[in-house]
Amino acid sequence: METSRREHEAIMRDKQISMEKSKDQIRNFMGISQFNEIYKFLTYYRSYNDLDEQQLYDDLKELSGGNKRLLSEFFKLDGIVFQEILQTS
């Protein structure tokens, strides 16, 4: 049982490291200012249980200014924020 617990902790630690690396890559692509703005936006949006996914998509699309690569990075960051919120729940 102890081994299973240690394995679980190692998996969670690896997952956290992987998310942090992904956040760093996204931050490098967006720049610190835009990253912080979008991260706060997503954290705020994802903190509500009655989240309107379509509205979130529309807002991110507008914030990206039609830049598909940037929109893709927004969605990657959204996935990370979603996972972070699940881990803290």
Number of C-alpha atoms within 10 A of each C-alpha: 6 7 8 9 10 11 12 12 12 12 12 13 12 12 13 16 12 12 18 13 12 16 19 15 13 19 18 11 14 16 12 12 10 13 20 13 10 17 19 13 15 21 17 11 18 18 12 9 7 8 11 12 11 9 10 16 14 12 12 21 18 12 15 16 10 11 11 11 11 18 18 15 20 23 16 15 22 21 14 20 22 16 15 14 13 9 10 6 6
